[in-house]
């Protein structure tokens, strides 16, 4: 309803878990996930049409971030496949970090604010800057370094410190700070060249869907 949209824009109301589950029931959040994982199994062009229409209507929905996450997780084989079911059902919200927007390949894992995300000795530390829907997201897909090398992963946000940032007079963006978080709660999707490739695709999808 328009009244709810205006309330969200003013900061008087927030998009919450109930909203996310309702969007998931409509199939919005996992359009790019395969049908076998509970997703829509549609093409990128078809998903872009849905994202565009919701953007035109001013719907404050995490469609773009969730579908980018679904696409990247689906492309990365391995231990992250179980995340698709949680994403598609709306039980957990997935987003991507502003750290994915970079200037050149040398900026891998670079953050605009705070410390780049880095994992060593089973712990994860650093900052994910300007995370859309960072106030309610459970996981964020982002570049990081693992033992000094490039990687790309699904980062668990439970227990992280979330610093709210107002963007274009809207709330919901956060700088998310992790300090020696347990890496076992996160999943490294890829390392080395494969991580660079995922990073490049994430950048392209973020740009193509005019997310940030």
Steps between C-alpha positions, in 0.01 A plus 500: 500500500615854426467592865745225590743606226501859626550380857802293393646798312456724806661241724179453697477135391746235389499207262495202734515123502125469436537712185795292382307175543203642310730604215650151502152346474445707186824359361677835479814427701630195313405562137855409390525186714419165333157351549658198671607733782160667526587786266338636188754367252450805278748686281686811610291708259174370648623567853606851398145573387365417848771706672434792264124497561546493878752783473256701289236453768744597776466167679772484770567134434836318500430348158824597332733407785325170566502394135864599454581284801295211357682521168846505658430218747354287222809554285737405780477125551581355836389549857283806437222316312300469822477878519274514194211333680514751785519787252209375290277443802566842648616345827829686459572822314809527280654821373823624339748757626600834352852352522417315177522830308870546429733701284711246317598144585765614747225624732383148585348499848549874527248685713411866476490530877663306777714190461484262204346165589766243580501145636791337680528227758129421481395855587349774286558873550432817305221723375233452236409856399159626383317170510144540367241348735792453735273569795308173450724282282626168631780452244695719259693387194829685480866484400757429768852373542574160649856459629603788275339369179185616318174326586126553473253377757164490672561695820288432809391826663374365832672683782648767273482867597270686261547871450196656331574733207237726342513480119285738294289564811430128538598275784596134460862538391763398752873485546543155648801445723632154583767453764652152522172336399495123471569418136327163536165681486588631154572321172790572265350454154823529304865596524759624253390551139156349566445760772601777262248369247219500758599849605486621140156344448372654822620841384331453163170394655505788750564746217248338264219503755585857611513379856732746672 
